[in-house]
């Protein structure tokens, strides 16, 4: 069975100028370009209606796409929605559509069309997001350099803890369940970071830091070293991981669906950039490692190399 990376790499052979980033860049005359992205959400692969209510699904379906636009340094402006509805879920789908419209209005994006059809079994939706950005501010995955610092914004692993709590039918964990149910794309942060010349590459964190950093390194032909003590989880997060019986570092590295941003920064510019970001957005950039010559990902802790065996994120064990 083909996995996502194999599908993408095969298609890139025919369309190398458009496939490989969070969104495709559509060149235009003048200083602005369009960026376009599409994501699919399928029942029992990406969500379960038993614990994902229509309002939460609407938020998620929209913001996973807006996150791709933000990762390019762009401003999202339009979306299209395709939806396939089984008879069993007609009321659920009607509520979803109402909440999706509201989510678009709240995010200041315009729903401009789409398609609807029946489904024989599962609830399915496809969202296309369109944004605009000045050409000089577009950020790619393929432009990082050895020596750049690896940085993230957003919580690492919170959404995966929420998914685990739902799947294990655990009470409490409301903070983490909400992170899974209702992600919020880093739209303003993405545009601001796109305008900073110190940012050498950027993408969103949808499948977990470990696998997404692998993709950035492959695109930029560099190696990454993650400094494990820089992950700095909160005591609350560590306790929550312990109560479920999972390793907090593994959750932070491999847990997906947080929709933060992963980016690389020129080392001489990091301190000033981090200070400006904190002043503007009221929280800190996390600097987790450094890019090197070579390939792959290595881990160190207190200067010593650590051999970690990590399994890439999947929603419900389908990978």
C-alpha distance (Angstrom), angle and dihedral (degrees) to the residues before:
residue distance angle dihedral
X1 . . .
X2 3.80 . .
X3 3.78 117.4 .
X4 3.79 125.8 -146.7
X5 3.79 95.8 -97.3
X6 3.81 92.6 51.6
X7 3.81 91.5 49.9
X8 3.82 91.9 49.9
X9 3.80 94.7 45.7
X10 3.81 91.6 49.6
X11 3.81 92.2 51.0
X12 3.82 92.2 45.6
X13 3.80 88.9 63.7
X14 3.81 88.7 69.2
X15 3.81 98.7 33.9
X16 3.83 107.8 28.2
X17 3.81 95.2 154.4
X18 3.80 95.0 59.2
X19 3.81 110.1 29.1
X20 3.80 125.8 69.8
X21 3.81 107.7 58.1
X22 3.80 132.2 77.4
X23 3.79 88.9 -92.3
X24 3.79 136.3 11.6
X25 3.79 117.0 -108.4
X26 3.82 113.4 -133.8
X27 3.81 108.7 -160.1
X28 3.81 117.5 -131.2
X29 3.77 135.3 -179.9
X30 3.78 113.6 -96.5
X31 3.78 127.9 24.9
X32 3.84 99.5 -50.0
X33 3.82 130.3 78.7
X34 3.79 132.3 -171.5
X35 3.79 120.7 -123.7
X36 3.81 119.1 -161.1
X37 3.81 131.3 -169.7
X38 3.80 137.3 172.8
X39 3.81 132.5 -159.4
X40 3.79 131.6 -178.5
X41 3.81 126.6 -147.7
X42 3.81 118.6 -164.5
X43 3.79 128.4 -173.1
X44 3.83 113.2 -104.6
X45 3.80 91.1 11.4
X46 3.82 100.9 61.3
X47 3.81 102.2 7.9
X48 3.78 143.9 5.3
X49 3.83 117.9 -139.0
X50 3.81 88.3 -146.7
X51 3.81 89.7 77.3
X52 3.82 105.7 7.8
X53 3.80 106.5 81.0
X54 3.85 120.4 -153.7
X55 3.82 94.2 -103.8
X56 3.80 92.0 52.4
X57 3.80 92.3 45.8
X58 3.81 89.9 51.6
X59 3.81 91.3 51.7
X60 3.79 91.5 47.3
X61 3.80 96.1 45.0
X62 3.79 90.9 52.8
X63 3.78 100.6 40.0
X64 3.80 98.1 47.1
X65 3.80 84.7 62.3
X66 3.79 96.1 42.2
X67 3.80 87.3 52.5
X68 3.81 89.9 61.6
X69 3.79 90.0 52.8
X70 3.82 91.8 47.4
X71 3.82 89.9 51.0
X72 3.80 89.2 63.1
X73 3.81 91.8 53.5
X74 3.80 89.3 -108.6
X75 3.80 136.6 133.9
X76 3.84 114.0 -119.5
X77 3.80 112.9 -130.3
X78 3.82 112.2 158.6
X79 3.80 139.2 26.8
X80 3.80 136.4 -171.0
X81 3.80 122.4 -155.7
X82 3.79 129.3 -153.3
X83 3.80 117.1 -174.7
X84 3.80 134.6 -178.8
X85 3.82 114.1 -160.7
X86 3.83 127.9 -162.6
X87 3.81 118.0 -151.8
X88 3.79 90.2 -112.8
X89 3.82 91.8 62.3
X90 3.82 103.8 42.1
X91 3.84 94.2 117.8
X92 3.82 91.1 42.1
X93 3.83 89.8 50.7
X94 3.80 92.9 48.1
X95 3.80 90.4 53.0
X96 3.80 90.5 45.2
X97 3.81 92.0 54.7
X98 3.79 92.0 50.2
X99 3.80 91.9 50.1
X100 3.81 92.2 43.7
X101 3.79 90.1 57.8
X102 3.79 90.2 50.3
X103 3.82 91.8 47.7
X104 3.81 89.5 53.2
X105 3.81 91.6 51.1
X106 3.81 91.1 47.5
X107 3.82 90.3 52.1
X108 3.84 92.7 45.2
X109 3.80 93.5 -120.0
X110 3.80 125.8 130.2
X111 3.80 124.2 -127.3
X112 3.81 102.7 -139.9
X113 3.82 102.5 175.9
X114 3.78 146.1 -61.2
X115 3.80 137.9 163.7
X116 3.80 141.2 -82.9
X117 3.79 131.0 -154.9
X118 3.79 141.8 158.7
X119 3.78 121.3 -92.8
X120 3.81 124.4 -151.0
X121 3.78 93.7 -142.6
X122 3.80 125.2 -17.2
X123 3.80 133.3 51.5
X124 3.81 110.0 -114.3
X125 3.79 135.2 178.3
X126 3.78 138.0 179.0
X127 3.79 123.4 -162.9
X128 3.80 126.4 -166.7
X129 3.79 117.1 -162.9
X130 3.80 125.3 -162.4
X131 3.79 125.0 -164.9
X132 3.78 140.0 169.1
X133 3.78 131.5 -133.7
X134 3.77 138.4 166.9
X135 3.79 109.6 -99.8
X136 3.79 92.7 -122.3
X137 3.82 91.9 56.9
X138 3.83 100.0 50.1
X139 3.80 112.9 120.7
X140 3.80 123.9 -152.7
X141 3.80 136.6 -171.6
X142 3.80 93.3 -126.8
X143 3.81 101.8 63.1
X144 3.83 103.0 72.6
X145 3.82 119.2 120.0
X146 3.82 135.7 -153.0
X147 3.80 108.5 -89.3
X148 3.80 94.6 34.8
X149 3.80 116.9 128.1
X150 3.82 119.4 -117.0
X151 3.80 112.1 -129.9
X152 3.79 138.8 175.4
X153 3.77 138.7 -169.7
X154 3.78 124.9 -160.5
X155 3.79 130.2 42.2
X156 3.79 118.1 -54.3
X157 3.80 115.2 -140.5
X158 3.80 100.5 -1.9
X159 3.81 94.5 114.7
X160 3.80 92.5 47.7
X161 3.80 90.6 53.1
X162 3.78 87.7 52.4
X163 3.81 91.5 50.7
X164 3.80 90.8 49.6
X165 3.80 90.8 50.0
X166 3.80 91.2 51.8
X167 3.79 94.1 45.3
X168 3.81 91.2 49.4
X169 3.84 91.4 44.7
X170 3.80 91.0 -124.0
X171 3.79 122.0 168.4
X172 3.81 121.5 -132.8
X173 3.85 116.9 20.5
X174 3.82 86.0 113.4
X175 3.81 94.5 152.5
X176 3.80 91.6 54.7
X177 3.80 94.7 41.0
X178 3.80 88.9 54.2
X179 3.82 90.6 50.3
X180 3.80 88.5 55.8
X181 3.81 95.5 42.5
X182 3.79 100.2 43.1
X183 3.79 115.4 27.3
X184 3.77 117.0 178.8
X185 3.79 119.2 -147.9
X186 3.80 116.5 -126.4
X187 3.79 91.6 -121.2
X188 3.81 100.5 152.7
X189 3.78 93.0 39.2
X190 3.80 91.5 50.1
X191 3.79 92.7 53.2
X192 3.80 91.9 46.8
X193 3.80 92.9 48.0
X194 3.79 89.5 47.5
X195 3.78 90.0 59.3
X196 3.82 92.9 54.0
X197 3.80 114.8 95.3
X198 3.82 89.0 -156.3
X199 3.84 90.3 69.9
X200 3.80 107.5 90.2
X201 3.84 99.4 -179.9
X202 3.79 139.5 -2.6
X203 3.81 143.8 -173.0
X204 3.77 136.5 156.8
X205 3.81 125.7 -99.1
X206 3.78 105.2 -120.8
X207 3.80 103.5 137.4
X208 3.81 98.4 33.4
X209 3.79 134.1 -75.7
X210 3.81 94.3 -88.5
X211 3.81 98.4 55.0
X212 3.81 95.6 35.0
X213 3.80 92.3 50.1
X214 3.79 87.4 50.4
X215 3.80 88.4 56.6
X216 3.80 92.5 49.2
X217 3.81 91.5 49.1
X218 3.80 91.6 48.9
X219 3.82 91.3 49.9
X220 3.84 92.4 48.2
X221 3.85 96.0 36.7
X222 3.80 93.0 -126.2
X223 3.81 138.0 122.8
X224 3.78 123.5 -122.1
X225 3.77 130.8 -147.1
X226 3.80 116.8 -160.1
X227 3.81 116.6 -156.5
X228 3.79 102.9 -145.4
X229 3.80 96.7 -156.2
X230 3.82 88.3 59.4
X231 3.80 91.5 66.9
X232 3.85 88.6 81.1
X233 3.82 103.3 -174.0
X234 3.79 119.7 -165.2
X235 3.79 118.7 -107.6
X236 3.81 87.9 -115.9
X237 3.80 90.7 56.5
X238 3.81 93.0 47.3
X239 3.79 90.8 49.4
X240 3.81 91.7 49.0
X241 3.81 91.1 51.1
X242 3.80 90.5 48.2
X243 3.79 92.5 51.1
X244 3.82 90.8 54.2
X245 3.80 92.2 43.3
X246 3.81 99.9 -115.9
X247 3.79 131.0 125.3
X248 3.80 110.6 -105.4
X249 3.81 93.7 -143.9
X250 3.78 92.3 52.5
X251 3.82 91.0 49.4
X252 3.82 91.6 49.8
X253 3.79 92.2 47.8
X254 3.80 101.4 41.0
X255 3.80 106.9 21.5
X256 3.79 111.5 113.8
X257 3.80 138.6 -155.4
X258 3.81 98.7 50.9
X259 3.83 92.8 118.2
X260 3.77 95.9 -153.1
X261 3.80 120.5 141.5
X262 3.79 129.6 -97.2
X263 3.79 116.3 -158.7
X264 3.79 142.5 157.3
X265 3.79 125.9 -127.9
X266 3.79 135.3 -161.1
X267 3.83 103.4 -106.6
X268 3.80 95.3 -131.6
X269 3.82 90.2 55.4
X270 3.80 99.8 44.3
X271 3.81 100.9 92.9
X272 3.80 94.7 50.9
X273 3.81 92.6 42.5
X274 3.82 92.9 49.8
X275 3.79 91.6 49.2
X276 3.81 93.2 49.3
X277 3.81 91.4 47.2
X278 3.80 92.3 51.0
X279 3.79 91.6 49.3
X280 3.82 92.2 49.9
X281 3.81 101.7 40.9
X282 3.80 103.9 23.5
X283 3.80 98.6 -124.1
X284 3.77 137.0 76.4
X285 3.78 136.3 -98.4
X286 3.82 112.0 -123.0
X287 3.83 113.1 -134.9
X288 3.82 105.2 -156.8
X289 3.78 105.9 169.8
X290 3.77 150.1 -41.3
X291 3.79 139.6 -88.1
X292 3.79 120.0 -117.4
X293 3.77 139.4 -179.2
X294 3.78 110.8 -83.5
X295 3.78 136.1 43.0
X296 3.78 138.8 -70.7
X297 3.80 133.1 23.7
X298 3.80 127.6 -68.1
X299 3.81 129.9 -173.7
X300 3.78 130.4 -144.8
X301 3.78 133.0 -176.3
X302 3.80 120.3 -167.0
X303 3.80 88.8 -16.3
X304 3.80 95.5 -51.2
X305 3.78 123.0 113.1
X306 3.81 113.0 -116.0
X307 3.79 124.4 -157.9
X308 3.80 108.0 -140.5
X309 3.79 123.4 -176.5
X310 3.78 105.1 -152.1
X311 3.79 130.4 179.8
X312 3.80 116.6 -147.1
X313 3.80 117.6 -114.1
X314 3.81 120.6 -93.2
X315 3.79 126.5 174.6
X316 3.79 100.7 -127.1
X317 3.81 104.5 -3.9
X318 3.79 94.0 -79.3
X319 3.83 93.8 133.5
